[in-house]
């Protein structure tokens, strides 16, 4: 993980679960749209709608590219919050990666419970037959018993 973008990103919760480096990058790619949306909300909340429109107008007038627009937003965000925008994004990424790791762990635990009950193979068979509702009921019943 030598990519400059990945510096400071904590892949350890995923690595601890046995994910390979290429798999952790796939998880990162999967969470990025959520992170970007959350970052937009955080920035909009900190700066306000009017300031965001003003920055967009200023960027358009100065014919700034995406990087230039981000510099304007980062400067305003830092002034308002004391925090760099990219640092906030890194923190959001790490939060999301940790949440994904928890979800994977929980799914594995639930799979093990279903396996102990002997219903895992039944569920897999139902899913292969596209009997999703029956499989879901069996999962709910199995997880409810444990």
N, C-alpha and C positions, 0 to 999 in steps of 0.2 A: 504494500500500500504506500507507494512512494509518490503518488500524485500530489502536487502542491495543494490541490483543493481538499484532499483528504486529511491534511495535517490538522490535528486537533479534533478530529472526528473519532469518537469512541466506538470502535467496532467490537470491543472486548465482550460485551454481553452476548453478541451473536457468535463470536469465536468460541466462547465458553460452551455454547450449545452444540458445537461441532460443525458450524458452517464454514465452508471453504472461502478463501479470499474472493473468488469470483462470485460466490453466492452472496457475500456481504455487500458487494457492489450492486448486485441486482436488487437487494433489499433497499439500499440507498436510493437507487433510481426509482423504486416503487414509492418511497415516502416523499420524494422531492416535490411532487405536485401539492401534497398536503402541507408540507413545510412552506412552500411559496405562498399558498393561500393564507396560512397562519401569519406569515411575515407581513403580508399586505395588510391584514387586519391589525396587527400590532403597530405598524407604521401609521396607518390611517387613524387609529385610536390615539396615538401619541401626538401626531401633527394636526389632525383634524381635516375635514373634507376641503375646506377653503384653502388651506395651505397646500394640500396635495394638488388641487387644481392650479394654484399659482405656480407651483414647481413644474407642472406639466407644461403650462403656458410658457414659462421661462425657458425650459428645455427646448420647446418647439421654436421659440424665437431665436435662440442661440444655435439652432440646428444641431443639437447634441444627439449623439448616438446613444444606445442603451447604456453603455459604460458611463458616458457623461451625465446622463439622467440619474443614474445610480449615485454618482458623486454628489450631485445636488441634494438628493434625498438623504444620503448618508450624512452630509454636513448639517443639514437641518435636524435630522434625527439625533445626531451626537450632541448638538447644541441643546436640544430639548431634554434629552434623557441622560446624557453623559456616557452613552453606550454606542459603540460602533455598530452599524447595521449588519455587517458581515459576522461580527461576534454574536449578535443576537440570532442570526441564521444558524450559526454553528451550534449554539445552545439548543435551538429548536430541533435541529437534525439529531443531536445526541438524545434529546427527550424522546423523539419518535423511534429511534433505533432501540432504545431501552424498552419502549412499549411493545414493539414488535417482538423483541426477545421474550417478554413476559407472555405474549399471546402464543408464541411457539411453545414455550414451556407448558403453558396451560393445556394446549392442544395435545401435546405429548402425554401429559398426565391423564387427560380424558381418554385418549386412545388406549393407554395401558389399562385403565379401569374397564373399558369395554372389552378389551382382550381378556382380562381376568374373568369377566362374566360370560365369556364365550360368544359374545354377540358381534364381535368385530367381523368375522367372516360372513355372517348373515348380512350385515350392513353392506359390506363390499359387494356381495352377490346382488342385493337389491339395487345398488347404485349402477352396477353393470347392466341391469335390466331396465334402467331408467325409472325405477320405482322410488323416486326421491321422497315422496311424502311418507311412504311406508318406512323408508330408511330413517327419516327424521324422527318419526314416532318411536322407532326402536332406540335411537340415540337418546332421545329425551327420557324414555323409560329406563334405559340402562344407566344413564348419568343420575337420574333421580333416585335410583336404588342404592347408589354408593354414597 
